[in-house]
């Protein structure tokens, strides 16, 4: 009976460890509203090339002059590189436009890249975001 309990414990622990990385990843639909998109134009303040998703942070000025900081979640770094990105594609201080990004469901200043989203550089070059 003791071997059975140890075996069951080992299997349970193995399953918990295998599922842990999946729990860290979120559902796009749980966080963003793909039916509520926006174009955000602003200046880059930060870039994170982390897994599972890269992020670009920008300051966006509205019509009244109020500046809001946004975090835009992109695809994973490997997908960006496949789409032509390099680590120097976007730099702090660059003026960029994020077109057709899905806004956060909770109303916070976050957005997520959809398959139709693009980043427009100041040169007019369009880059995929996923």
N, C-alpha and C positions, 0 to 999 in steps of 0.2 A: 504494500500500500504506500509505503514511503517513497519508492521510486516513481510511482504513478503521480504523486503530488509534486515531486521535483520536476518531472517531465512536463506536467501541466503548467507549472510556474514558468519554466523555460520557454514553452511555446507562447504563453500569454505575454511574457516580457518581449519576446521577439516580434510578436504582432504589434505591440504598442510602439516599439522603436521603428518599425517599418511604416506605421501610419503617421507618426509625428511630423515628418516633413510635409505631408499632404495637408495637415491641419493648419500649417503656417501660411499656406497659399489661400487666397480668398476667391470668391466668385465675383466676376465683373458685375453681373446683374444685381448682386446684393449691395454693392457699393455705389454704382453709377447708373444713371438713367439714360439709356441710349436714345430715347425719344426726346430728350432735352439736351440739345447740343449748343455749342457756342463757338465763336471765333475769339480767341484771346490774343491780343497784341501787347507785347511788353518787352522789358529788358531782363535778360537772364541774370539771376542772382546766385544760382547754385546748380550743380549737375551731379547726379549720383549714378554711377555705372554698376549697380549692385544686382544680384539675383534675388528673387526671380524676375524683377522688373527694374528698368532704369527709370529715373525721375529727372524732370527739368523743373526748376523753380523760377518763376518770373514775377516781376512787379508789373501790374496792369493799372493804368490810370483811366478812370471813367470820365464821362463828359463834364462832371463838376470839378474834376481835378483831384479827387480822392484816389489814393494809391492803395491797391489791395495785392497781397502776395498770394500767388497760386502755386500749387504743386500739381504737376501733370504727370500721371503715370503712363509710361511708354511700354513697349514690349520688352522682352528679355534682350540683354546686350547682344547675344549671338544673332538674333533676328535683325537687329539694327545694323550690325556689321554686314550681314548678307544683303541688306537693303542699301548699302553704300556708305553707311556712317563710319566715321573714324572718331577717336576720342577728341579730336580738334575740330569736328564739324560745328559744334556749338561751344561758345566760350562765354565766361562771365562778362557781362556788359553788352553782349550782342543784342540787337533788336530783332525779335522774331515774332511770327504769328503762328499760332496753333489753330488750324482750321478744323471745324467739325469734331471737337472733343466733347465727350459726354460729361455732363456736370454731376457732382456728387448728389446722391439722394438726400443726404442729411443737411444740405444747404451750405456746407462748408466750402472753402475756397480750394477745392480739389477737383480734378478732372481726370478722365481716363481716355486713352486713345482707343478709338474704334478702328475697324478695318478701313473705314473711309477717311480717317483723320490724316492730316499731313502737317508737317512743319514747313513754313515758308521762311527761308533765310532772307536777310536784307538784300541779297543779290537777286532774289526772285526764284532761286532754286528750291524745288519742293522735295522733301525727304519723307519717306514712309515712317510711321511711328510704331508699327507692329511687325 
